Amino acid sequence: MKQTELRFVENFKAYERFFLSRGKEKVLKIVILYLAETRQPNITVSFEHEGYAWFTFSEAMKVMARYPDNIKILTTASDFLKKGSPRPKLHNNLPPLSAK
C-alpha cells in the first residue's frame, strides 16, 4: 500500500498493554492503535500478523466480545468518529511509560 492510499484520523491514539508468557518468562506487550482509512480493499500485512479482516461495528463487537479492553477501545473509536471532534487520547487508565 502506498502512503498516499492511507489516511490517519487525527487526534486518536489508544494503548493496550498486557503480558505474554514465553516459557516461564512474562513479557510486556504494548500495542498502539490508530484510526486510519483507505479505499484499498486488499491489504498486505507484515510477518508479525496472521491476517486482517473488514468488519462493521456490530460484527467487530461480536468478534471482540471476549476482550473487554478491546471493546472499550472499539467503542471509544466509534464514538470519536461519530462526534468528529478531537478527544483526549485513550490510555486504558494506565500510566504512561517512562523513558529509560
C-alpha positions in Angstrom: 0.0 0.0 0.0 1.3 3.4 -0.9 1.4 6.1 1.8 -1.0 8.2 -0.3 -3.6 5.4 0.0 -3.9 5.5 3.8 -5.2 8.5 5.8 -4.8 8.5 9.6 -7.6 10.1 11.6 -6.1 12.9 13.7 -6.2 13.0 17.5 -6.9 9.4 18.2 -4.4 7.0 19.7 -5.1 4.1 22.1 -2.8 1.8 24.0 -3.3 -1.7 25.1 -0.8 -3.3 27.5 -0.7 -7.0 28.5 1.7 -9.7 29.4 2.5 -12.7 27.2 4.1 -15.9 28.5 7.2 -17.1 26.7 8.1 -20.3 28.6 8.5 -19.3 32.2 9.1 -15.7 31.3 6.4 -13.0 31.2 6.9 -10.4 28.5 5.2 -7.0 28.5 3.4 -6.3 25.1 2.4 -2.8 24.2 0.0 -2.3 21.3 -0.6 1.3 20.0 -3.7 1.6 18.0 -4.6 4.4 15.5 -7.6 5.1 13.3 -7.0 5.2 9.6 -9.0 4.8 6.4 -8.3 3.6 2.9 -10.2 2.8 -0.3 -7.9 -0.1 -1.0 -9.8 -3.4 -0.5 -6.6 -5.6 -0.4 -4.0 -5.1 2.3 -0.6 -6.7 2.7 0.4 -7.3 6.3 3.9 -7.9 7.7 5.2 -11.3 9.0 4.1 -10.2 12.5 0.4 -10.6 11.6 -1.7 -13.6 10.7 -4.1 -11.6 8.5 -6.7 -8.9 8.5 -10.5 -8.6 8.0 -13.0 -5.8 7.4 -15.9 -5.6 9.9 -18.9 -3.4 10.5 -19.0 -2.1 14.1 -21.6 -4.7 15.2 -19.6 -7.5 13.6 -16.4 -6.2 15.3 -18.2 -6.1 18.7 -19.2 -9.8 18.3 -15.6 -10.8 17.3 -14.1 -8.9 20.2 -16.7 -9.9 22.8 -14.1 -11.9 24.8 -11.8 -9.0 25.1 -13.2 -6.2 27.3 -10.3 -3.8 26.8 -10.7 -4.1 23.1 -14.4 -3.5 23.3 -13.7 -0.3 25.2 -11.2 0.9 22.6 -13.6 -0.1 19.8 -16.5 1.8 21.4 -14.3 4.9 22.1 -13.1 4.9 18.4 -16.7 4.6 17.2 -17.8 7.5 19.5 -14.8 9.5 18.3 -15.7 9.1 14.7 -19.4 9.8 15.2 -18.6 13.1 17.0 -16.0 14.1 14.6 -14.2 16.3 17.1 -10.9 15.9 18.9 -11.0 14.0 22.2 -8.4 13.0 24.7 -6.2 10.0 23.8 -7.4 6.8 25.3 -4.8 5.1 27.5 -7.0 2.5 29.2 -6.3 4.2 32.6 -2.7 3.1 32.6 0.1 5.5 33.5 2.4 6.5 30.6 5.6 4.5 30.2 8.7 6.3 31.5 11.6 6.7 29.1 14.7 4.8 30.1 
